[in-house]
Amino acid sequence: IGVGIIWLALNYGRSRIGVPISRVTTGLGIVAIVYGVSQQFVEDVDVFALALVALGIFLIFYFARKAQ
């Protein structure tokens, strides 16, 4: 959870000073937070399925933004 918060905070800071954010660390930060939270509440988590869901969400946002 901590690594995900650090990555997202880094990208937030970069966006505040006008530096382009990294999509990779944003995605990894979200995956790290979701994985960490799920480890706290669920015994067995399939990491591959979680990564596929995160990739799908990323692609939806990426192509939706590109279409505008």
C-alpha positions as CSV (number, residue, x, y, z in Angstrom):
1,I,0.0,0.0,0.0
2,G,2.8,2.4,0.9
3,V,4.6,2.0,-2.5
4,G,1.3,2.7,-4.3
5,I,0.8,5.9,-2.3
6,I,4.3,7.0,-2.9
7,W,4.0,6.5,-6.7
8,L,0.6,8.3,-6.8
9,A,1.9,11.1,-4.7
10,L,4.9,11.5,-7.0
11,N,2.7,11.8,-10.0
12,Y,0.4,14.3,-8.1
13,G,3.5,16.4,-7.3
14,R,4.6,16.3,-10.9
15,S,1.3,17.4,-12.2
16,R,1.2,20.3,-9.8
17,I,4.5,21.7,-11.1
18,G,3.6,21.2,-14.7
19,V,5.7,18.1,-15.4
20,P,3.9,15.4,-17.4
21,I,2.9,12.4,-15.2
22,S,4.0,8.9,-16.0
23,R,1.2,6.6,-16.9
24,V,3.2,3.6,-15.9
25,T,3.8,4.6,-12.3
26,T,0.2,5.8,-12.1
27,G,-1.0,2.3,-13.1
28,L,1.5,0.5,-10.9
29,G,0.5,2.8,-8.0
30,I,-3.2,1.9,-8.4
31,V,-2.4,-1.8,-8.7
32,A,-0.1,-1.7,-5.7
33,I,-2.8,0.0,-3.6
34,V,-5.6,-2.4,-4.7
35,Y,-3.3,-5.4,-4.2
36,G,-2.3,-4.3,-0.7
37,V,-5.8,-3.6,0.4
38,S,-7.1,-6.9,-1.0
39,Q,-4.3,-8.7,0.9
40,Q,-5.6,-7.2,4.1
41,F,-9.2,-8.3,3.6
42,V,-9.1,-11.4,1.2
43,E,-7.0,-14.5,1.8
44,D,-6.4,-15.6,-1.8
45,V,-5.8,-13.0,-4.5
46,D,-5.1,-13.8,-8.1
47,V,-2.4,-11.3,-9.1
48,F,-2.7,-12.0,-12.8
49,A,-6.5,-11.4,-12.8
50,L,-5.9,-8.1,-10.9
51,A,-3.3,-7.0,-13.4
52,L,-5.7,-7.8,-16.3
53,V,-8.5,-5.7,-14.7
54,A,-6.1,-2.8,-14.1
55,L,-4.9,-3.0,-17.7
56,G,-8.5,-3.0,-19.0
57,I,-9.4,0.1,-16.9
58,F,-6.2,1.8,-18.2
59,L,-7.0,1.0,-21.8
60,I,-10.6,2.3,-21.4
61,F,-9.4,5.6,-20.0
62,Y,-6.6,5.9,-22.6
63,F,-8.8,5.4,-25.6
64,A,-11.7,7.4,-24.2
65,R,-9.3,10.4,-23.7
66,K,-7.9,9.9,-27.2
67,A,-11.3,9.9,-28.8
68,Q,-12.2,13.3,-27.5
